[in-house]
Amino acid sequence: MGGPASFRPKPGSIPESPGVYRFKDAGGRVVYVGKAKSLRQRLNSYFADFASLHPRTQTMLTTAVDVDWTVVGTEVEALQLEYSWIKEYDPRFNVKYRDDKSYPYLAVTMGEEFPRVQVLRGAKRKGIRYFGPYSHAWAIRETVDLLLRVFPIRSCSTGVFRRAAQVGRPCLLGYIDKCSAPCVGRVTAEEHRKLADDFCEFMAGNTGRFVKRLEREMREAAAEQEYERAARLRDDIGALQRAMEKQAVVLGDNTDCDVIALAEDPLEAAVQVFYVRDGRIRGQRGWVVDKVEEATPGELVEQFLLQMYGDAAAEALPREVLVPVLPPDTEAVSELLGEHRGARVEIRVPQRGDKRSLMETVERNAVESLKQHKLRRASDLTARSRALQEVADALGLDQVPLRIECYDVSHMQGTDVVASMVVFEDGLARKSEYRRFSVRSTEGDVASIYEVISRRFKRYLEERSATGDLDADAMAEPGEGPGEGQGEGQGEGLRTPGIDPETGKPRKFAYPPNLVVVDGGPAQAAAARRALDELGVDDVAVCGLAKRLEEVWLPGEDLPVILARSSEALYLLQRVRDEAHRFAITYHRSKRSKSVKESALDEVPGLGPARRQALIKHFGSVKRLREATAAQICEVPGIGPSTAETIVSVLKGQNP
């Protein structure tokens, strides 16, 4: 393939009108669909500077061999055509939202002669009214059990219904008055459909008139001294009220909205939606998406709105959609959804009040959903095995890296430099093996990586030498003789490598990794390789993972290894790198916090570490200590009047 330059449109051939464009591969398959306010401006951005594009966009362009476009009149038409093409062609580089699990719906089969209420999952079908989704199927069954007292519509399967009609005897639900038994002709098809319509109307939120009707009938029955009927109506009212109470009231009675929140990382995003009807949360649903294309949060929201509401029934669209960030073409999206609903749909970001509080709740659910998705993916044995094999194949390793160590350096403008070492075995974090380093070098991240790798593997060689698992010659560095004490115990055949014979616990640095990952690019990877080579360690592979573009660098290579964005290998390496970063940041913050607390007292003559710590413990912070008088400072054990005066003078910037 000739690359993007081979199919770049001729200058001036691209119109400046709004429109939709398609990139196609050599087989004619559409690999990406996009829209633009100005086709010329958008398409020129793909071909202007290939090197500056995001790696995902570069991969798309190198896969494609042709591009075409269609001009439309308005941005709304562009949105409509973009959605139609994405649905038709299913392009591999477009974002696709998928359910993070199969949510159950309460469904009423209005397309049948005798509608049936049931629990359904999966894709929606024509002729069926859906309510929900619900988090659990048992929540639907509890609601249905309560409502069948008042709306006794059919809930049995087709086979049970036909068999009852043949024998002329209804099922148990017909005998306990939780089904009107249309199978044996107790009600006509029209009467049964009226019950189904009332059931659907109640589930849609029009609850008030049914409760009022039952209350009126109950009073009439009591006035006519039909006390048994009045008691049954009273129980029916209680059942409706309990069904209504199962949905939490969060907003005003007339509030009709969907609340959408987003949580994302460089590879994936999770979306959560709460459906609020008449002020009550009627359902909840979640999606997870692989970010196969570069997209801002606003663009993710826009794509989600189109995919979620594109095939929805008009009555399923709310009056208001609350989002975390506005899509780039808010007015166009709002107009498109309004056309689909038949009335205006407002898209906005809640700023304050109950709606903002509810948005924060949905955001917490989105964060938790993404976290749970990652945990499920990480704990999947098949996915872990595939990830390790993909890493081995991509890096050219002889065997899968069952033990991976990752190193990250953290500092604040070159001060308080620390580093972390995290360990993953069989694709899972082994936190007992984590280590942290206080770095002595102040010459930058490359020198810090070199120092940390050298220190770690020197300890490894020392541990192996001490247990007799390493020959003396292997322990010696170039120009040095064998290490001291290496002859003791080397003849013992029952010694377990890496295990302390006295305590029975693993030694800290006794196990070597199969793969060392450093957070950084080619310079950091080369520094790690140099440290290992100087120690004579040649059986440990090294790579660097650059954070910005998620590129994998091998020592001595001019070009990075590009892993597929959806690959399990990249997911594993990113998780290892992020964990090393988190562990390093945590250590750096604690170290910096300690140094900040004590640094102001370092200049006080005669004040040692113990008394500095006692002062901080007594006052809580240097700020409070600075505000204290000499008499108050004297209350600290071990601090005399002259020392207190000196502390006051130093903290106020005076010479003691």
N, C-alpha and C positions, 0 to 999 in steps of 0.2 A: 504494500500500500504506500501511496505517495505522501500520506499525511494530510493535514488540513489545507495546506497550500494548493494541493492538487484539485480540490473542488471548491475553492473560494470563488464566490460569485464575482462577476466582472464589476469594476467600479461604476457606480451610477445605475446598476441594474436592479438594486433593491429599493423598493418604494419606501417613502417615509410614513406611510399610513399605518394605522393599527392593524394587527393581524396575528396569525398563528403559523409557526414554522415546524418542520419535521426534519430530523437527521435520520438517514438510513444507512444501513451497513451494506456489505458487498452482496448479501443475499436478498436485498430489497426490503428487509425487515426494518420497521421504524424503531429506532433505539432511544429517541428522545423527542418529546413534544413540548413546546414552549409558546408563550404569547408575549406580545410586546405592544406598547403604545406607539413606538416607532420601530418598524422592522429593520430599517437601515441601521439605526443606532445600535440595536440589540445584536444583530448578526455581525456587524463589524467588530463588536467587542470580542467575539469568538476568534477572529482571525488577525486582530491587530498585533498582539504580543503573546504568542503561545506560552513562553516561559513563565509569564506572570500569572497564568491561570491556575486555579486550584487543581491538584492532581486528579480529582474525580472528573473535572471538566476536560482535562487533557486526555484521560482514558476514553471518554465519550467521543472526543474529536478524532482520536486515532482509530477508534472502532468504526466511525462513520466514513462513508465514501461519497455522500451526496447530501444536499440540503435543498428543500423546496419550501414554499410558503403560500399562504392564502390570505388575501387582503379582505378585511371586513370593514363595516361602517363605523362601529362603536366598540368601546372597551367591553361592553356587556356581551356583544356578539363574539368577541374574542374569547371571553370566559366560557361561553356556551360551546364554541367550537373546540377549544382546548380540552374541555371535559369530555366531549364526545369522542375526540381522537384518542385520548388516554384510555377511555373505556373500550374503544374499538381495537386499538393496536397493542395495549398493555406494554408500553415501552420499558425496557429493562433499566434505564437510567432515570426514570421518573420515580418520585416518592410514592410508595404504596402503603396505605394504612391497613393493618390487619388486626383483628380482635386479639387482645392478649389472652382471652379465653372465650368460650362459647357461652354467652349469656342467655338465660331462659326468658321467654316472653309468655304472657298470658294471651292466648289467641282464641278468636271466635270465628268459626268457618261460616261466614255469612253467605258464601257462594253455594252452600248446600241447601236442599229443600228444608231440612230440619237442622239448623245451625247447632254446632257443638262447641263447647268451651274446653280447652285443653292447654297443656304446657308444650311449647315448641321452641326449638333451637335452630340455629343455622340461617340460611338465606330465606328472605321473605318471599311468599308466594301470593299470587293474585287471588282475590275473593276472600281474603282472610283479614280480619281486623286485629291489629297487634296492640298490646298495651305493655308498657315496661320500657326497657328491660329491667329485670329484677336481679339482685345479687345471688339469690338462691331459689331453687325450685320449690322448696318447702314453704317459702314465703308466699308464692303464688297459690299453692294448694290450701293454705290456711285462709287466704282471702276468698278463694272460690267457695270453700266450705261454708263460710259465713254468708256469702251472697246467695248461695243456692236456696237458702231459706226463703228469700224474698223473690228471687228470680229463678225459679226451678226449671232451668233449661237443660237440655241433654248434655251429658258429659261422657257417655259411653262410646266405645269404638263402633265402627260400622258393623263388624261381625256380631257383637253383642246386641246391637240395635235390631239387626235382621232376624236373629234367632228369637228375640223376645216377640217380634211381630208374628213369627211363624207359630209359636206356641200359644200366643194370646195372653201371655203373662209378663208383666214388667219385671225389671231387676229390683234389687233391694232398695235402690235410691227412690224408685217409684213408690214403694210401700212406706218409706219414712218421709215422704213429701219433699224430697230434695231433687225431684225430677217430675215434670208435669206428664210424663209417660206418653209422648206422642206416638210411640211405637205401637200402642194398643188403642189409640184413638181417643184418649181422655181429652186431648185438646186437638184442634185442627192445626194445619200447617200455618195458617195466618195468625192464629192465637199464639202459637209457639214462636213465630218470628217476632211478634210484638214483645214477648218476654225477652228475646235476644236483643232487640233494639233497646229496650229499657236497660238491660244489663250493660250494653256498650255505652249508653249515655251516662250511666252512673260511673263507669270506669273512666270515662272521658272527663269527669270532673263536675258534671251537673247533678250534684247530690242533694241539693236543698229541697227540690220539689218532691222527691221520693220520700224523704223523711217527713215532710209536712203532710203528704197524702196519707201516710200510715198513721200519723198522729191524729188526723181528722177521722179516719176510719176507726181507730181505737176508741175515741171519745163517743162516736156514734154507737159502736157496739156496747160500750158500757152503759150509755143512756137507754138502750133497748134491752138491757140486762142480759146480753150475750157475753157473759164474763169469760168463758173459755176462749171465744174468738178474740176478745179484748186482750187476754193474757198472751195469746199467740202473737198478736200484732205488736204488743209491748216487747216481746222477745225479738221480733223481726227488727224493730227500731234499734234495739240494743246491738243486734248483729251488724246493721248498717253503720252504726256509730263506731263499733270496734274496728270494722273494716276501714273506716275513714281515719281512725286514730293510728293505724299502722303506717301511715305516711306522715313524716314529721312536718309540722308547720314551720316554715322558715322565713316566709315573706308575706306580704299582704294578700288578702283573699283573691284579688283580681290579677295577681302577678302570674304571667305566663312567659317563661323564658327557659333557655338552655344555658348552663354555665360551663364554659370550656376552659380547661387549664392544661398547661404544657410543662413537661420536664424533659431535659435533653442532655446529652453528652456528645462528644465529637462523632460517635458512630450511630447512636440510636436516639429516639425520642418517644416518650409516652404521653398519650393524651387521655384525659379523663373528662367525662361529661356527666353532669347532674341535670336531670329533666325536672323542671319545676312547673307544675300546673296548678292554678288556683292557690298559689302560695305553698303547696306541699311538694316534697321531693317524691316524684312518682317512680323514678328509676335512676339507674346509674350504669354507665358503660365505659369500657376502656379499650384503647388501641395502642399498639406498639408499631413503630416504623423504623426500617433501616434507612439511614440517610445516605442513599446511593448518589445523591446529587447535593451540591453545595446550596444551602437554603438558610435564610434568616428566619428567626421566630415568626415574623409577620408573614413570610412566604409559606411557612409550614401551616400557619393558621388558615391562610387563604386556600391552600390545597385541601386541607382537612374539611373546610366548610363545603367546598364543591363536591368532594367525594361523599361526605356524610348526607348532605341534603339533595344530591343530584337525582337519586332514584326514590326519595322519600315521597309519601303521599302528601298532598297539599295540607291536610289537617295536621300532619305531624310537624310542620314548621311552626315555631313559636313567633310571637309578636316581637320578641327581643332576644338577641344572642349576646351574651356577655363573654368577652374574650380577654386573654392576658395582654395581648398587643394587637393593634389594629393591622389588618392586612394592607399591603401597598395600595390596592385599588378598592378602598372601602366602599365608596359610593357605587362602583360597578358591581361589586359582590352583593351589596344590599339591594340594588335594583334587580339583579338576577334572581335572588331568593324571593323578593317581593312578587315578581312575575309568576314564580312557581307557586307561591302561597295564595296569590290573588289578593293580597293586602300588603301593606308596608311591613318590612322586617328591619328593625333597627339593630345595628352592630356597634357596640361600644365597650369601653373598658371601665368597669366600676371603680370609682375613686374613694368612696366613703360609705359609711352606713352598713346596713344588713347585707346588701349585695356584695360589698367589698369583703365582709367577714365570710360570706359563703364562698366567694372566690378563693380566699385563703385556705378554706377547708378543702376545696376541690384541688388546689395546688398541692396540698400535703398528700392527698390521695394519689396524684400523678407522680410525685416523687417516690412514694412508697411502691406504686405500681412498677416504676422503672427499676427500683431496687430489687423487688421480688422477681421481676423478669430476669435480671442479671444473675440472681442467685439460682433460679431454676436452670438457666443456661449453663452456669458454672458447675452445678452439681450433676449435670447430665453426663454420664460416663461416656456415652457414644460421642458427644460433642467434644469432650476433653481429649479423647483418644484421637479424634480427627484433627483437633487443633495441634496436638503435639506432632502428628505425622506431617501436617502441612508446614509447620515450622521447620522440621527436619528437611523436607523436600525443598523449601524455598531457600534455606541457608546452605544446602549441600552437605548436611551432616550424615555421618555413617549410621547413626542410631538416633532414635527419638530422644529429646532432652528431658529425661524424667525428673531431673533436678535443675531448676533455673534460679539463678541469683540475679537480682537487679540492684543497681547502685544509682543513687541520686545525691547531688550536692545542693545544699541550701545555705544562703547567707544573705546579709543585708549590706549591700555596697561594700563587700569584701570583709566585713566584720562578723565575728561569731560564726565562722565557717564550720559547718557540720556535714556529715554524710550519713546515708542510711544504706543498709543491706537487707533486702527482704528475700525470702526463700519460698518458691513454689515447687511442691513435689507432686507429680502426677496431675499437674494442672490445678492444684488446690494450695491455698496459702498455708504455710507451716509457721505460725507466729512464734512458736517457741524457739525457732532458729533465727529470728530477726536479730540484727546487730546494728549498733549506731557508733559513729566515729566522730571524735572532735578533731578536726583537720588542722594540721600545723601550717601547711602551705598557704601563702597569701598571694599566689601568682595566678589565680584564676581557676576556672572550673577544670580545665584540661590537666593542670598540675595537681589539682585536688583528686581527680579520678585516678591519676597515676599513683599518688601517695596511698590512697585507700586500697586499691587493688594490690599494691605491693605489700602493704601491711597485712591484709587478709590472707594472702597466699604464703607469706613468710610464716604466719602462724600455722597455716595448714601443713607446711613442710616440717615445722618444728614438732607439731603434734604427731605426724606420721613417724618422724625420727624417734620421738620419745617412746612410742609403742612398738618400735622395731619393724614397722611396716614399710620403712623407706631405707634404702641403703645409704651409708654415710656419704658415698660419692654424689648421690642425688641431692643430698642436703646442702652440699657445698656450693656456694656461689662462685662465679668466675674469679680466680685469683685467691680463693680461700681454701683452707683445709677442712676436714670433717668437723662437724659441730661437736661440742663437748657432751659427754655422757651418752653417746649414741650406742655404746657397746652393751649397755646393761639390758638384760632381759630379751635380747634378740633371738635367743634360742628357744623361747617358750612357744610351743605350737598351739596352745589353747587360747591365745590372746585374740580377742575380737577387735577388728580394726575400728578405730573411732570411739571405742568405749573405754572410759576410765576404769581400770581394774579395781580401784579402791572404792569408788562410789557406785559403779555400775551405770552411771549416766553418760550420755554422749558428750564428748569433748566439744568445746565451742566451735572450733574451726576444723574439725577432723575430716568432714566429708567434702569432697570437691564437687562442684557443679558440672553438669554437662554443657551448660550454656551460661555465659555472663552477658547480661544486658545492661547497658549504661544509658542513662537519660541524656541524649545529645546526638550530635551528628558525626561526621567522619573524623573530626579531631579527637573527640572523646573516645571513639572506638579504637582509634590508632594508639592513644595513650594507654588504654587498658591492655591492648595486645602487646605493646612494648614492655609493660610491667611484667606480664606473664613470660614473655620471651627471656627477659633478663634473669628470671628465677628458674628458667629451664622447664616451665610448665607448658607442655605442647599438646596436651590432650583435652583442653578446655576451649570450646568455641566462644567467639566474642561477636557481638553486634551492638549497634547503637540505634535507638529509636528516637528520631527527631520529633519534637512535640507539635510543631506548627503544621507540618504537612504529613505527619504519620508515615515518614519514610524510614526504611530499615537500611542501615549502613553497615557494610562489612569492612574490616580494616584493609587498607590498600586498594580498595575499589574506587573508581572514579564516578560510578553511577550507583544510585541506591537500588535496593530491591523493593519493588512496588507490589504490595499485597492487595488483593481484592478487598474492597471496603466491607463486603459482607462475609469475608472469610473468618473461620473460627481461629485461624492463626493470628490474624491482626487483633481480633478481640482478646485473645489470651495475652499477647504481648502488651497491649494497651492496659489491660487490667493489672499486669505485673508492674508496669511503669508507673501507673497512677497510685498503686499501693506504696511503692518506694517513695514517690513524691510526698504522699500523705505522711508517711512515717518520718521523713526528713524534716518536713515543715513543723510537725509536732515537736520534735526534739529542738529545732532551731528556736521556736517560740518560747519554749520553757527556758532554754539557755539565755536567750536575749532578755526575757523577763527578769531572770535572776541577776544578770549583769546590770540591767537598768536600775534595779532596786539598790544594788550595792555600790554602783559606780560613784554616786554622789558622796558617799562616805569614805571613799578610798583616800581622799586627800586629808582626812583628819589624822594628824600625827598621833601615834600611840593607840589607835583604835584597830584592834584585830578582828578577824573573821567572826569570832564568837560574840563579841559585844556588838558588832554591826548587825548580826542576825537577831540578837536580842532587841535592838532598837526597832528594827523593821517589824518584828513580831509584836512588840508592845504598841506601836503607833499604826501599824497596818500599811503604811506607805511613806515614801520620802516626802510627799506633799504635806501630810499631816505632821511629820517630824519637823519640817521647815517652819510650820506655823506654831510649834510648841515653844514655850519659854524654857530658860535654863532650869528653873525649879521643877517644871514638869518632866524634863529629861532626867533629872536626878532621881526620879521615882523608879527608873529602870535599874534593876540589880546590877552592880558592877560599875555604874557610871557615877563619878564623883563631881563636885561643883566645878572644879577647874576643867575637867573633860567636857562637862555640859556647856560651859562658856565657849570652849574651843569649837564644839559642834555647831553652836548657834552662829558663831562668827564665820565659820567655813560655809555653812549653808546660806548665809546672807551675803556671801561674796566678799567678806572682810578678811583681812590678814589676821590669823590668830596671834 
